[in-house]
Amino acid sequence: MPVRLKSFIGTILLVLLVIVYAVVATIVAVAQLAESGPLVHLAYFFLTGLLWVLPAMLIVKWMLKPPRSKAG
């Protein structure tokens, strides 16, 4: 796959990941943390604020992987 196409697909995937992840994290927070104290909110948003980086790293790693050479 050409590098430019891979970068384009990876960029679209990263944007979608951030949007979906933010919506899901917010829905869970509203549904589960309504009665919780401020420290629970802080811990939840701290962890969810960092957790999205793991799938993003996989996407970036895939984007930066060099194309396979056509040996034959």
C-alpha angles and dihedrals in degrees: 000000000000116000094237092053091047091051092049093050091045092051092051090048092050093051091048091047093054094046096047093042093050093049093047093046091050093048091051091047093051093046099043109025102048094110097033126109127252094263091057089050091049093050093046095050092042092054096041090045090059100034096072089066092074097064089037090057090054091052092048091047089053091048093052096045108114116246118262113262117238099236114175 
